[in-house]
Amino acid sequence: MKEQFWVVGGEYSDLDFRRLIEGTGQTHGPFESYEAAEKVWRDCSLANRFEACARFSIVTSAVGAARRQAA
């Protein structure tokens, strides 16, 4: 299976970034390359730049991560 990337995030209840505010979560993807995911991450981050409690991250599939660790 080919490694895939997602952009996930939203608005959190505080600056500890532990709990998303219900209804604000977003998931974009899967993307076949990190670069494609990074473009969407930048767009999401810029669109929410005035929200101090908004955060977005790029995550990868567990299968791909396990293969990288084994190598």
PQR file with spaces between the fields and no chain letter, atoms N, CA, C, O and H, PARSE charges and radii, in Angstrom:
ATOM       1  N    MET     1       0.847   -1.181    0.000 -0.4000 1.5000
ATOM       2  CA   MET     1       0.000    0.000    0.000 -0.0000 2.0000
ATOM       3  C    MET     1       0.891    1.243    0.000  0.5500 1.7000
ATOM       4  O    MET     1       1.885    1.307    0.724 -0.5500 1.4000
ATOM       5  N    LYS     2       0.530    2.206   -0.802 -0.4000 1.5000
ATOM       6  CA   LYS     2       1.287    3.438   -0.930 -0.0000 2.0000
ATOM       7  C    LYS     2       0.990    4.373    0.248  0.5500 1.7000
ATOM       8  O    LYS     2      -0.140    4.441    0.732 -0.5500 1.4000
ATOM       9  H    LYS     2      -0.277    2.154   -1.390  0.4000 1.0000
ATOM      10  N    GLU     3       2.001    5.074    0.689 -0.4000 1.5000
ATOM      11  CA   GLU     3       1.839    6.017    1.799 -0.0000 2.0000
ATOM      12  C    GLU     3       0.894    7.144    1.390  0.5500 1.7000
ATOM      13  O    GLU     3       0.972    7.654    0.272 -0.5500 1.4000
ATOM      14  H    GLU     3       2.919    5.018    0.296  0.4000 1.0000
ATOM      15  N    GLN     4       0.005    7.527    2.298 -0.4000 1.5000
ATOM      16  CA   GLN     4      -0.952    8.595    2.039 -0.0000 2.0000
ATOM      17  C    GLN     4      -0.861    9.633    3.142  0.5500 1.7000
ATOM      18  O    GLN     4      -0.428    9.344    4.258 -0.5500 1.4000
ATOM      19  H    GLN     4      -0.059    7.112    3.206  0.4000 1.0000
ATOM      20  N    PHE     5      -1.278   10.850    2.809 -0.4000 1.5000
ATOM      21  CA   PHE     5      -1.205   11.971    3.738 -0.0000 2.0000
ATOM      22  C    PHE     5      -2.568   12.630    3.862  0.5500 1.7000
ATOM      23  O    PHE     5      -3.329   12.688    2.895 -0.5500 1.4000
ATOM      24  H    PHE     5      -1.629   11.085    1.903  0.4000 1.0000
ATOM      25  N    TRP     6      -2.876   13.130    5.064 -0.4000 1.5000
ATOM      26  CA   TRP     6      -4.110   13.854    5.334 -0.0000 2.0000
ATOM      27  C    TRP     6      -3.776   15.148    6.057  0.5500 1.7000
ATOM      28  O    TRP     6      -2.758   15.248    6.740 -0.5500 1.4000
ATOM      29  H    TRP     6      -2.258   13.082    5.849  0.4000 1.0000
ATOM      30  N    VAL     7      -4.648   16.135    5.897 -0.4000 1.5000
ATOM      31  CA   VAL     7      -4.578   17.365    6.677 -0.0000 2.0000
ATOM      32  C    VAL     7      -5.768   17.324    7.628  0.5500 1.7000
ATOM      33  O    VAL     7      -6.915   17.199    7.199 -0.5500 1.4000
ATOM      34  H    VAL     7      -5.476   16.053    5.342  0.4000 1.0000
ATOM      35  N    VAL     8      -5.485   17.431    8.916 -0.4000 1.5000
ATOM      36  CA   VAL     8      -6.544   17.363    9.928 -0.0000 2.0000
ATOM      37  C    VAL     8      -6.393   18.538   10.892  0.5500 1.7000
ATOM      38  O    VAL     8      -5.294   19.053   11.100 -0.5500 1.4000
ATOM      39  H    VAL     8      -4.554   17.534    9.265  0.4000 1.0000
ATOM      40  N    GLY     9      -7.511   18.948   11.472 -0.4000 1.5000
ATOM      41  CA   GLY     9      -7.454   20.014   12.459 -0.0000 2.0000
ATOM      42  C    GLY     9      -8.787   20.679   12.637  0.5500 1.7000
ATOM      43  O    GLY     9      -9.833   20.115   12.318 -0.5500 1.4000
ATOM      44  H    GLY     9      -8.403   18.530   11.303  0.4000 1.0000
ATOM      45  N    GLY    10      -8.737   21.887   13.150 -0.4000 1.5000
ATOM      46  CA   GLY    10      -9.935   22.651   13.415 -0.0000 2.0000
ATOM      47  C    GLY    10      -9.678   23.626   14.540  0.5500 1.7000
ATOM      48  O    GLY    10      -8.534   23.988   14.817 -0.5500 1.4000
ATOM      49  H    GLY    10      -7.886   22.345   13.408  0.4000 1.0000
ATOM      50  N    GLU    11     -10.758   24.052   15.192 -0.4000 1.5000
ATOM      51  CA   GLU    11     -10.650   25.002   16.298 -0.0000 2.0000
ATOM      52  C    GLU    11     -10.725   24.251   17.621  0.5500 1.7000
ATOM      53  O    GLU    11     -11.628   23.444   17.841 -0.5500 1.4000
ATOM      54  H    GLU    11     -11.687   23.758   14.967  0.4000 1.0000
ATOM      55  N    TYR    12      -9.782   24.522   18.482 -0.4000 1.5000
ATOM      56  CA   TYR    12      -9.687   23.838   19.771 -0.0000 2.0000
ATOM      57  C    TYR    12     -10.259   24.705   20.886  0.5500 1.7000
ATOM      58  O    TYR    12     -10.389   25.922   20.747 -0.5500 1.4000
ATOM      59  H    TYR    12      -9.048   25.177   18.303  0.4000 1.0000
ATOM      60  N    SER    13     -10.600   24.049   21.996 -0.4000 1.5000
ATOM      61  CA   SER    13     -11.237   24.753   23.114 -0.0000 2.0000
ATOM      62  C    SER    13     -10.266   25.641   23.886  0.5500 1.7000
ATOM      63  O    SER    13     -10.697   26.581   24.554 -0.5500 1.4000
ATOM      64  H    SER    13     -10.495   23.061   22.109  0.4000 1.0000
ATOM      65  N    ASP    14      -8.961   25.363   23.807 -0.4000 1.5000
ATOM      66  CA   ASP    14      -7.956   26.199   24.477 -0.0000 2.0000
ATOM      67  C    ASP    14      -6.608   26.023   23.784  0.5500 1.7000
ATOM      68  O    ASP    14      -6.487   25.269   22.818 -0.5500 1.4000
ATOM      69  H    ASP    14      -8.610   24.600   23.264  0.4000 1.0000
ATOM      70  N    LEU    15      -5.611   26.718   24.282 -0.4000 1.5000
ATOM      71  CA   LEU    15      -4.300   26.693   23.633 -0.0000 2.0000
ATOM      72  C    LEU    15      -3.456   25.469   23.966  0.5500 1.7000
ATOM      73  O    LEU    15      -2.299   25.389   23.552 -0.5500 1.4000
ATOM      74  H    LEU    15      -5.709   27.330   25.067  0.4000 1.0000
ATOM      75  N    ASP    16      -4.016   24.514   24.707 -0.4000 1.5000
ATOM      76  CA   ASP    16      -3.341   23.232   24.910 -0.0000 2.0000
ATOM      77  C    ASP    16      -3.582   22.302   23.723  0.5500 1.7000
ATOM      78  O    ASP    16      -2.896   21.289   23.586 -0.5500 1.4000
ATOM      79  H    ASP    16      -4.955   24.579   25.043  0.4000 1.0000
ATOM      80  N    PHE    17      -4.548   22.632   22.862 -0.4000 1.5000
ATOM      81  CA   PHE    17      -4.864   21.890   21.642 -0.0000 2.0000
ATOM      82  C    PHE    17      -5.153   20.413   21.915  0.5500 1.7000
ATOM      83  O    PHE    17      -4.656   19.535   21.210 -0.5500 1.4000
ATOM      84  H    PHE    17      -5.105   23.455   22.973  0.4000 1.0000
ATOM      85  N    ARG    18      -5.956   20.151   22.938 -0.4000 1.5000
ATOM      86  CA   ARG    18      -6.288   18.763   23.282 -0.0000 2.0000
ATOM      87  C    ARG    18      -7.702   18.369   22.899  0.5500 1.7000
ATOM      88  O    ARG    18      -7.978   17.185   22.704 -0.5500 1.4000
ATOM      89  H    ARG    18      -6.360   20.864   23.511  0.4000 1.0000
ATOM      90  N    ARG    19      -8.612   19.342   22.787 -0.4000 1.5000
ATOM      91  CA   ARG    19     -10.009   19.000   22.509 -0.0000 2.0000
ATOM      92  C    ARG    19     -10.571   19.953   21.461  0.5500 1.7000
ATOM      93  O    ARG    19     -10.613   21.168   21.654 -0.5500 1.4000
ATOM      94  H    ARG    19      -8.388   20.304   22.946  0.4000 1.0000
ATOM      95  N    LEU    20     -11.007   19.361   20.336 -0.4000 1.5000
ATOM      96  CA   LEU    20     -11.638   20.150   19.276 -0.0000 2.0000
ATOM      97  C    LEU    20     -13.011   20.626   19.714  0.5500 1.7000
ATOM      98  O    LEU    20     -13.729   19.922   20.424 -0.5500 1.4000
ATOM      99  H    LEU    20     -10.974   18.374   20.179  0.4000 1.0000
ATOM     100  N    ILE    21     -13.366   21.824   19.287 -0.4000 1.5000
ATOM     101  CA   ILE    21     -14.727   22.302   19.498 -0.0000 2.0000
ATOM     102  C    ILE    21     -15.618   21.536   18.533  0.5500 1.7000
ATOM     103  O    ILE    21     -15.335   21.459   17.337 -0.5500 1.4000
ATOM     104  H    ILE    21     -12.782   22.396   18.711  0.4000 1.0000
ATOM     105  N    GLU    22     -16.687   20.975   19.057 -0.4000 1.5000
ATOM     106  CA   GLU    22     -17.583   20.156   18.247 -0.0000 2.0000
ATOM     107  C    GLU    22     -18.058   20.916   17.018  0.5500 1.7000
ATOM     108  O    GLU    22     -18.487   22.067   17.101 -0.5500 1.4000
ATOM     109  H    GLU    22     -16.917   21.037   20.028  0.4000 1.0000
ATOM     110  N    GLY    23     -17.972   20.244   15.881 -0.4000 1.5000
ATOM     111  CA   GLY    23     -18.430   20.825   14.621 -0.0000 2.0000
ATOM     112  C    GLY    23     -17.369   21.610   13.865  0.5500 1.7000
ATOM     113  O    GLY    23     -17.634   22.086   12.762 -0.5500 1.4000
ATOM     114  H    GLY    23     -17.624   19.309   15.814  0.4000 1.0000
ATOM     115  N    THR    24     -16.167   21.758   14.432 -0.4000 1.5000
ATOM     116  CA   THR    24     -15.126   22.523   13.744 -0.0000 2.0000
ATOM     117  C    THR    24     -14.057   21.639   13.116  0.5500 1.7000
ATOM     118  O    THR    24     -13.199   22.140   12.389 -0.5500 1.4000
ATOM     119  H    THR    24     -15.952   21.371   15.329  0.4000 1.0000
ATOM     120  N    GLY    25     -14.087   20.351   13.376 -0.4000 1.5000
ATOM     121  CA   GLY    25     -13.065   19.444   12.852 -0.0000 2.0000
ATOM     122  C    GLY    25     -13.114   19.345   11.335  0.5500 1.7000
ATOM     123  O    GLY    25     -14.186   19.318   10.730 -0.5500 1.4000
ATOM     124  H    GLY    25     -14.784   19.944   13.967  0.4000 1.0000
ATOM     125  N    GLN    26     -11.935   19.292   10.737 -0.4000 1.5000
ATOM     126  CA   GLN    26     -11.822   19.164    9.285 -0.0000 2.0000
ATOM     127  C    GLN    26     -10.810   18.075    8.950  0.5500 1.7000
ATOM     128  O    GLN    26      -9.795   17.922    9.629 -0.5500 1.4000
ATOM     129  H    GLN    26     -11.065   19.313   11.228  0.4000 1.0000
ATOM     130  N    THR    27     -11.100   17.327    7.902 -0.4000 1.5000
ATOM     131  CA   THR    27     -10.174   16.332    7.372 -0.0000 2.0000
ATOM     132  C    THR    27     -10.130   16.501    5.861  0.5500 1.7000
ATOM     133  O    THR    27     -11.168   16.534    5.201 -0.5500 1.4000
ATOM     134  H    THR    27     -11.925   17.451    7.350  0.4000 1.0000
ATOM     135  N    HIS    28      -8.929   16.607    5.322 -0.4000 1.5000
ATOM     136  CA   HIS    28      -8.746   16.754    3.876 -0.0000 2.0000
ATOM     137  C    HIS    28      -7.794   15.659    3.410  0.5500 1.7000
ATOM     138  O    HIS    28      -6.775   15.400    4.050 -0.5500 1.4000
ATOM     139  H    HIS    28      -8.086   16.580    5.858  0.4000 1.0000
ATOM     140  N    GLY    29      -8.126   15.026    2.305 -0.4000 1.5000
ATOM     141  CA   GLY    29      -7.251   13.987    1.779 -0.0000 2.0000
ATOM     142  C    GLY    29      -8.018   12.723    1.500  0.5500 1.7000
ATOM     143  O    GLY    29      -9.245   12.720    1.598 -0.5500 1.4000
ATOM     144  H    GLY    29      -8.954   15.237    1.785  0.4000 1.0000
ATOM     145  N    PRO    30      -7.348   11.664    1.161 -0.5600 1.5000
ATOM     146  CA   PRO    30      -5.903   11.475    1.221  0.2800 2.0000
ATOM     147  C    PRO    30      -5.186   12.092    0.026  0.5500 1.7000
ATOM     148  O    PRO    30      -5.756   12.257   -1.052 -0.5500 1.4000
ATOM     149  N    PHE    31      -3.920   12.425    0.253 -0.4000 1.5000
ATOM     150  CA   PHE    31      -3.046   12.949   -0.779 -0.0000 2.0000
ATOM     151  C    PHE    31      -1.929   11.935   -1.014  0.5500 1.7000
ATOM     152  O    PHE    31      -1.503   11.246   -0.088 -0.5500 1.4000
ATOM     153  H    PHE    31      -3.457   12.291    1.129  0.4000 1.0000
ATOM     154  N    GLU    32      -1.467   11.851   -2.237 -0.4000 1.5000
ATOM     155  CA   GLU    32      -0.423   10.875   -2.575 -0.0000 2.0000
ATOM     156  C    GLU    32       0.983   11.389   -2.280  0.5500 1.7000
ATOM     157  O    GLU    32       1.936   10.610   -2.257 -0.5500 1.4000
ATOM     158  H    GLU    32      -1.814   12.411   -2.990  0.4000 1.0000
ATOM     159  N    SER    33       1.120   12.703   -2.053 -0.4000 1.5000
ATOM     160  CA   SER    33       2.445   13.247   -1.749 -0.0000 2.0000
ATOM     161  C    SER    33       2.344   14.230   -0.593  0.5500 1.7000
ATOM     162  O    SER    33       1.305   14.847   -0.360 -0.5500 1.4000
ATOM     163  H    SER    33       0.346   13.336   -2.072  0.4000 1.0000
ATOM     164  N    TYR    34       3.457   14.356    0.123 -0.4000 1.5000
ATOM     165  CA   TYR    34       3.525   15.312    1.221 -0.0000 2.0000
ATOM     166  C    TYR    34       3.339   16.732    0.683  0.5500 1.7000
ATOM     167  O    TYR    34       2.699   17.562    1.328 -0.5500 1.4000
ATOM     168  H    TYR    34       4.302   13.854   -0.067  0.4000 1.0000
ATOM     169  N    GLU    35       3.886   17.005   -0.473 -0.4000 1.5000
ATOM     170  CA   GLU    35       3.808   18.338   -1.067 -0.0000 2.0000
ATOM     171  C    GLU    35       2.362   18.746   -1.349  0.5500 1.7000
ATOM     172  O    GLU    35       1.992   19.899   -1.129 -0.5500 1.4000
ATOM     173  H    GLU    35       4.406   16.331   -0.997  0.4000 1.0000
ATOM     174  N    ALA    36       1.551   17.822   -1.828 -0.4000 1.5000
ATOM     175  CA   ALA    36       0.136   18.116   -2.090 -0.0000 2.0000
ATOM     176  C    ALA    36      -0.594   18.402   -0.779  0.5500 1.7000
ATOM     177  O    ALA    36      -1.407   19.323   -0.704 -0.5500 1.4000
ATOM     178  H    ALA    36       1.851   16.885   -2.007  0.4000 1.0000
ATOM     179  N    ALA    37      -0.301   17.611    0.251 -0.4000 1.5000
ATOM     180  CA   ALA    37      -0.919   17.839    1.559 -0.0000 2.0000
ATOM     181  C    ALA    37      -0.461   19.167    2.147  0.5500 1.7000
ATOM     182  O    ALA    37      -1.243   19.880    2.775 -0.5500 1.4000
ATOM     183  H    ALA    37       0.360   16.863    0.190  0.4000 1.0000
ATOM     184  N    GLU    38       0.806   19.491    1.939 -0.4000 1.5000
ATOM     185  CA   GLU    38       1.345   20.743    2.478 -0.0000 2.0000
ATOM     186  C    GLU    38       0.649   21.962    1.883  0.5500 1.7000
ATOM     187  O    GLU    38       0.433   22.952    2.583 -0.5500 1.4000
ATOM     188  H    GLU    38       1.441   18.912    1.429  0.4000 1.0000
ATOM     189  N    LYS    39       0.298   21.904    0.603 -0.4000 1.5000
ATOM     190  CA   LYS    39      -0.415   23.020   -0.028 -0.0000 2.0000
ATOM     191  C    LYS    39      -1.772   23.235    0.645  0.5500 1.7000
ATOM     192  O    LYS    39      -2.150   24.371    0.933 -0.5500 1.4000
ATOM     193  H    LYS    39       0.474   21.100    0.034  0.4000 1.0000
ATOM     194  N    VAL    40      -2.495   22.161    0.892 -0.4000 1.5000
ATOM     195  CA   VAL    40      -3.802   22.269    1.553 -0.0000 2.0000
ATOM     196  C    VAL    40      -3.616   22.733    3.003  0.5500 1.7000
ATOM     197  O    VAL    40      -4.404   23.536    3.503 -0.5500 1.4000
ATOM     198  H    VAL    40      -2.189   21.239    0.658  0.4000 1.0000
ATOM     199  N    TRP    41      -2.572   22.226    3.678 -0.4000 1.5000
ATOM     200  CA   TRP    41      -2.282   22.659    5.046 -0.0000 2.0000
ATOM     201  C    TRP    41      -2.051   24.163    5.094  0.5500 1.7000
ATOM     202  O    TRP    41      -2.569   24.846    5.977 -0.5500 1.4000
ATOM     203  H    TRP    41      -1.933   21.573    3.272  0.4000 1.0000
ATOM     204  N    ARG    42      -1.268   24.684    4.139 -0.4000 1.5000
ATOM     205  CA   ARG    42      -1.016   26.131    4.086 -0.0000 2.0000
ATOM     206  C    ARG    42      -2.305   26.911    3.869  0.5500 1.7000
ATOM     207  O    ARG    42      -2.531   27.934    4.516 -0.5500 1.4000
ATOM     208  H    ARG    42      -0.846   24.129    3.422  0.4000 1.0000
ATOM     209  N    ASP    43      -3.150   26.432    2.961 -0.4000 1.5000
ATOM     210  CA   ASP    43      -4.418   27.103    2.693 -0.0000 2.0000
ATOM     211  C    ASP    43      -5.296   27.137    3.941  0.5500 1.7000
ATOM     212  O    ASP    43      -5.864   28.177    4.273 -0.5500 1.4000
ATOM     213  H    ASP    43      -2.966   25.601    2.436  0.4000 1.0000
ATOM     214  N    CYS    44      -5.409   25.998    4.637 -0.4000 1.5000
ATOM     215  CA   CYS    44      -6.213   25.926    5.863 -0.0000 2.0000
ATOM     216  C    CYS    44      -5.634   26.829    6.953  0.5500 1.7000
ATOM     217  O    CYS    44      -6.369   27.530    7.648 -0.5500 1.4000
ATOM     218  H    CYS    44      -4.948   25.153    4.367  0.4000 1.0000
ATOM     219  N    SER    45      -4.330   26.801    7.091 -0.4000 1.5000
ATOM     220  CA   SER    45      -3.677   27.607    8.119 -0.0000 2.0000
ATOM     221  C    SER    45      -3.845   29.093    7.844  0.5500 1.7000
ATOM     222  O    SER    45      -4.117   29.871    8.759 -0.5500 1.4000
ATOM     223  H    SER    45      -3.732   26.231    6.527  0.4000 1.0000
ATOM     224  N    LEU    46      -3.685   29.484    6.600 -0.4000 1.5000
ATOM     225  CA   LEU    46      -3.855   30.898    6.257 -0.0000 2.0000
ATOM     226  C    LEU    46      -5.300   31.352    6.427  0.5500 1.7000
ATOM     227  O    LEU    46      -5.552   32.468    6.882 -0.5500 1.4000
ATOM     228  H    LEU    46      -3.463   28.852    5.858  0.4000 1.0000
ATOM     229  N    ALA    47      -6.232   30.507    6.069 -0.4000 1.5000
ATOM     230  CA   ALA    47      -7.653   30.863    6.201 -0.0000 2.0000
ATOM     231  C    ALA    47      -8.057   31.053    7.663  0.5500 1.7000
ATOM     232  O    ALA    47      -9.020   31.762    7.955 -0.5500 1.4000
ATOM     233  H    ALA    47      -6.028   29.601    5.699  0.4000 1.0000
ATOM     234  N    ASN    48      -7.324   30.422    8.579 -0.4000 1.5000
ATOM     235  CA   ASN    48      -7.654   30.491   10.006 -0.0000 2.0000
ATOM     236  C    ASN    48      -6.591   31.229   10.816  0.5500 1.7000
ATOM     237  O    ASN    48      -6.509   31.046   12.031 -0.5500 1.4000
ATOM     238  H    ASN    48      -6.542   29.846    8.342  0.4000 1.0000
ATOM     239  N    ARG    49      -5.784   32.052   10.170 -0.4000 1.5000
ATOM     240  CA   ARG    49      -4.648   32.676   10.843 -0.0000 2.0000
ATOM     241  C    ARG    49      -5.033   33.630   11.963  0.5500 1.7000
ATOM     242  O    ARG    49      -4.199   33.928   12.818 -0.5500 1.4000
ATOM     243  H    ARG    49      -5.851   32.201    9.183  0.4000 1.0000
ATOM     244  N    PHE    50      -6.259   34.116   11.987 -0.4000 1.5000
ATOM     245  CA   PHE    50      -6.679   35.034   13.042 -0.0000 2.0000
ATOM     246  C    PHE    50      -7.358   34.310   14.199  0.5500 1.7000
ATOM     247  O    PHE    50      -7.782   34.942   15.167 -0.5500 1.4000
ATOM     248  H    PHE    50      -6.937   33.874   11.293  0.4000 1.0000
ATOM     249  N    GLU    51      -7.461   32.996   14.104 -0.4000 1.5000
ATOM     250  CA   GLU    51      -8.043   32.174   15.170 -0.0000 2.0000
ATOM     251  C    GLU    51      -6.902   31.565   15.981  0.5500 1.7000
ATOM     252  O    GLU    51      -6.252   30.623   15.526 -0.5500 1.4000
ATOM     253  H    GLU    51      -7.117   32.482   13.318  0.4000 1.0000
ATOM     254  N    ALA    52      -6.657   32.088   17.163 -0.4000 1.5000
ATOM     255  CA   ALA    52      -5.525   31.612   17.972 -0.0000 2.0000
ATOM     256  C    ALA    52      -5.654   30.140   18.345  0.5500 1.7000
ATOM     257  O    ALA    52      -4.643   29.469   18.550 -0.5500 1.4000
ATOM     258  H    ALA    52      -7.185   32.853   17.533  0.4000 1.0000
ATOM     259  N    CYS    53      -6.862   29.634   18.434 -0.4000 1.5000
ATOM     260  CA   CYS    53      -7.067   28.249   18.864 -0.0000 2.0000
ATOM     261  C    CYS    53      -7.253   27.281   17.696  0.5500 1.7000
ATOM     262  O    CYS    53      -7.636   26.130   17.904 -0.5500 1.4000
ATOM     263  H    CYS    53      -7.684   30.179   18.266  0.4000 1.0000
ATOM     264  N    ALA    54      -6.987   27.737   16.471 -0.4000 1.5000
ATOM     265  CA   ALA    54      -7.093   26.842   15.311 -0.0000 2.0000
ATOM     266  C    ALA    54      -5.724   26.250   15.013  0.5500 1.7000
ATOM     267  O    ALA    54      -4.703   26.934   15.074 -0.5500 1.4000
ATOM     268  H    ALA    54      -6.677   28.673   16.302  0.4000 1.0000
ATOM     269  N    ARG    55      -5.727   24.960   14.688 -0.4000 1.5000
ATOM     270  CA   ARG    55      -4.471   24.285   14.362 -0.0000 2.0000
ATOM     271  C    ARG    55      -4.750   23.183   13.340  0.5500 1.7000
ATOM     272  O    ARG    55      -5.762   22.486   13.411 -0.5500 1.4000
ATOM     273  H    ARG    55      -6.557   24.404   14.638  0.4000 1.0000
ATOM     274  N    PHE    56      -3.832   23.048   12.398 -0.4000 1.5000
ATOM     275  CA   PHE    56      -3.916   22.000   11.387 -0.0000 2.0000
ATOM     276  C    PHE    56      -2.579   21.279   11.312  0.5500 1.7000
ATOM     277  O    PHE    56      -1.523   21.884   11.500 -0.5500 1.4000
ATOM     278  H    PHE    56      -3.010   23.614   12.341  0.4000 1.0000
ATOM     279  N    SER    57      -2.633   19.992   11.038 -0.4000 1.5000
ATOM     280  CA   SER    57      -1.432   19.163   10.964 -0.0000 2.0000
ATOM     281  C    SER    57      -1.523   18.241    9.756  0.5500 1.7000
ATOM     282  O    SER    57      -2.608   17.940    9.260 -0.5500 1.4000
ATOM     283  H    SER    57      -3.490   19.500   10.886  0.4000 1.0000
ATOM     284  N    ILE    58      -0.359   17.803    9.296 -0.4000 1.5000
ATOM     285  CA   ILE    58      -0.290   16.790    8.250 -0.0000 2.0000
ATOM     286  C    ILE    58       0.024   15.469    8.930  0.5500 1.7000
ATOM     287  O    ILE    58       0.998   15.357    9.673 -0.5500 1.4000
ATOM     288  H    ILE    58       0.524   18.047    9.699  0.4000 1.0000
ATOM     289  N    VAL    59      -0.805   14.478    8.671 -0.4000 1.5000
ATOM     290  CA   VAL    59      -0.577   13.140    9.231 -0.0000 2.0000
ATOM     291  C    VAL    59      -0.437   12.152    8.080  0.5500 1.7000
ATOM     292  O    VAL    59      -0.923   12.394    6.975 -0.5500 1.4000
ATOM     293  H    VAL    59      -1.597   14.570    8.067  0.4000 1.0000
ATOM     294  N    THR    60       0.231   11.043    8.353 -0.4000 1.5000
ATOM     295  CA   THR    60       0.469   10.032    7.337 -0.0000 2.0000
ATOM     296  C    THR    60      -0.177    8.717    7.758  0.5500 1.7000
ATOM     297  O    THR    60      -0.471    8.498    8.934 -0.5500 1.4000
ATOM     298  H    THR    60       0.625   10.847    9.250  0.4000 1.0000
ATOM     299  N    SER    61      -0.392    7.852    6.776 -0.4000 1.5000
ATOM     300  CA   SER    61      -0.999    6.559    7.068 -0.0000 2.0000
ATOM     301  C    SER    61      -0.075    5.744    7.958  0.5500 1.7000
ATOM     302  O    SER    61       1.147    5.852    7.855 -0.5500 1.4000
ATOM     303  H    SER    61      -0.153    8.031    5.821  0.4000 1.0000
ATOM     304  N    ALA    62      -0.650    4.934    8.826 -0.4000 1.5000
ATOM     305  CA   ALA    62       0.129    4.106    9.748 -0.0000 2.0000
ATOM     306  C    ALA    62       0.966    3.079    8.992  0.5500 1.7000
ATOM     307  O    ALA    62       2.069    2.747    9.427 -0.5500 1.4000
ATOM     308  H    ALA    62      -1.643    4.846    8.910  0.4000 1.0000
ATOM     309  N    VAL    63       0.467    2.577    7.880 -0.4000 1.5000
ATOM     310  CA   VAL    63       1.199    1.586    7.097 -0.0000 2.0000
ATOM     311  C    VAL    63       2.493    2.192    6.595  0.5500 1.7000
ATOM     312  O    VAL    63       3.550    1.570    6.708 -0.5500 1.4000
ATOM     313  H    VAL    63      -0.429    2.847    7.526  0.4000 1.0000
ATOM     314  N    GLY    64       2.432    3.387    6.044 -0.4000 1.5000
ATOM     315  CA   GLY    64       3.625    4.049    5.548 -0.0000 2.0000
ATOM     316  C    GLY    64       4.597    4.369    6.661  0.5500 1.7000
ATOM     317  O    GLY    64       5.805    4.212    6.484 -0.5500 1.4000
ATOM     318  H    GLY    64       1.574    3.893    5.952  0.4000 1.0000
ATOM     319  N    ALA    65       4.099    4.816    7.809 -0.4000 1.5000
ATOM     320  CA   ALA    65       4.963    5.142    8.940 -0.0000 2.0000
ATOM     321  C    ALA    65       5.655    3.892    9.466  0.5500 1.7000
ATOM     322  O    ALA    65       6.829    3.946    9.835 -0.5500 1.4000
ATOM     323  H    ALA    65       3.118    4.944    7.953  0.4000 1.0000
ATOM     324  N    ALA    66       4.954    2.780    9.506 -0.4000 1.5000
ATOM     325  CA   ALA    66       5.544    1.530    9.987 -0.0000 2.0000
ATOM     326  C    ALA    66       6.644    1.071    9.036  0.5500 1.7000
ATOM     327  O    ALA    66       7.665    0.553    9.487 -0.5500 1.4000
ATOM     328  H    ALA    66       4.001    2.736    9.207  0.4000 1.0000
ATOM     329  N    ARG    67       6.463    1.243    7.771 -0.4000 1.5000
ATOM     330  CA   ARG    67       7.495    0.857    6.803 -0.0000 2.0000
ATOM     331  C    ARG    67       8.742    1.719    6.967  0.5500 1.7000
ATOM     332  O    ARG    67       9.861    1.215    6.876 -0.5500 1.4000
ATOM     333  H    ARG    67       5.633    1.663    7.404  0.4000 1.0000
ATOM     334  N    ARG    68       8.556    3.012    7.209 -0.4000 1.5000
ATOM     335  CA   ARG    68       9.697    3.901    7.384 -0.0000 2.0000
ATOM     336  C    ARG    68      10.500    3.534    8.624  0.5500 1.7000
ATOM     337  O    ARG    68      11.731    3.558    8.596 -0.5500 1.4000
ATOM     338  H    ARG    68       7.647    3.422    7.283  0.4000 1.0000
ATOM     339  N    GLN    69       9.811    3.193    9.714 -0.4000 1.5000
ATOM     340  CA   GLN    69      10.500    2.837   10.950 -0.0000 2.0000
ATOM     341  C    GLN    69      11.259    1.519   10.799  0.5500 1.7000
ATOM     342  O    GLN    69      12.318    1.339   11.400 -0.5500 1.4000
ATOM     343  H    GLN    69       8.811    3.173    9.736  0.4000 1.0000
ATOM     344  N    ALA    70      10.721    0.599    9.999 -0.4000 1.5000
ATOM     345  CA   ALA    70      11.360   -0.698    9.813 -0.0000 2.0000
ATOM     346  C    ALA    70      12.633   -0.593    8.959  0.5500 1.7000
ATOM     347  O    ALA    70      13.535   -1.422    9.076 -0.5500 1.4000
ATOM     348  H    ALA    70       9.860    0.745    9.511  0.4000 1.0000
ATOM     349  N    ALA    71      12.694    0.418    8.117 -0.4000 1.5000
ATOM     350  CA   ALA    71      13.843    0.565    7.206 -0.0000 2.0000
ATOM     351  C    ALA    71      15.099    1.032    7.900  0.5500 1.7000
ATOM     352  O    ALA    71      16.135    1.197    7.257 -0.5500 1.4000
ATOM     353  H    ALA    71      11.962    1.091    8.022  0.4000 1.0000
